[in-house]
Amino acid sequence: MSRTIRIGTRGSKLALWQAHHVADCLQQAGLATEIVIITTKGDVVLDRSLDKIGAKGVFTEELEVGLRTGHIDIAVHSAKDVQSSIPEDLELLAFMEREQVNDVVVSFHADLDLQRPGLVLGTSSTRRKAMLKRFLPNATTAEARGNLQTRLRKLEEGQYDALVLAYAGVHRMNYDGLIRHVLPETRFVPATGQGSVAIECARSLEPTLKAELHHALDHPATHLCLAAERAFLRTMEGGCSIPSFALATLDAAAGTVHLHGGLISLDGEQFIEEMQHAEASQVEALGIRVAESVLARGGQQILETIRLQRNESAA
Ligand SMILES: NCc1[nH]cc(CCC(=O)O)c1CC(=O)O
């Protein structure tokens, strides 16, 4: 019997659901597992939006320390929370099958009218705030930090009329009954990796165990798409807090990956997008090509403006 696999995870209900999902898959493959909860900066610093916390990897850094010290064997992350580049001594071993990728509007009001003037939507995502300014100008946004349960409590208290969230998290937490609108992914293009679960490990983990874990957990079509999206994000030099977006899809019949990527200005006025496709073997180059096109067509200026605004507000 091989040794027990120690699975590192944040302690939120969603993170624990994802960790148990990984544990179930590994147990079905005949591996014993243990779940180890590690609190991250993003879990405790809740009084600021993520771009104000500054440090990269607010939801991943402490888990990566656990991988280095040998405290855990694998770390389970929401793929969208993983930095565009990870430390050299670590690797992303697997991406699990992606859930429906859309952003959704969640509310206790069954008759929620998205076009209502003055509608208040809760989100702390720079991407969602910018897209709402562009596609739902009648609405305003309010900061909504904290885990899903905390945000739903604030929603019930009336701090906002509705929340904008990833379908994946809402569904995994069984809140589907509160979904009032599914936002079209052609306009509210999701964040890189949205909907997938990423498994990270130390490069030094035993190769046979790595192969066993990869075989039990990786979803090849999702992995291909996320490789394209992450190459896009890396080229954009973006962390979690720039309003970039990317969605790759696999055309299995044609053996090609299609990538829709872009950048939106914080005020929603500029929406620079690019759609290209490539052979499955060329997904990294596809991500780079799409990002370079977006940067060349005004994306670089958007990023410069954001950097200037953040430096001014930090001064
Ligand atoms: N840190 C935010 C975060 N990271 C992963 C999810 C949802 C699950 C996913 O997209 O895979 C969420 C919440 C949200 O965006 O609504």
The ligand as a Gaussian input file, in Angstrom:
#p B3LYP/6-31G(d) Opt

LIG

0 1
 N      -11.028000      33.658000      -5.279000
 C      -12.239000      33.754000      -6.014000
 C      -12.642000      32.432000      -6.569000
 N      -11.768000      31.460000      -6.917000
 C      -12.506000      30.395000      -7.467000
 C      -13.844000      30.732000      -7.419000
 C      -14.977000      29.922000      -7.906000
 C      -14.583000      28.555000      -8.443000
 C      -13.932000      28.611000      -9.812000
 O      -14.092000      29.576000     -10.579000
 O      -13.277000      27.614000     -10.148000
 C      -13.942000      31.982000      -6.823000
 C      -15.189000      32.706000      -6.492000
 C      -15.790000      33.400000      -7.705000
 O      -15.058000      33.806000      -8.624000
 O      -17.038000      33.511000      -7.714000

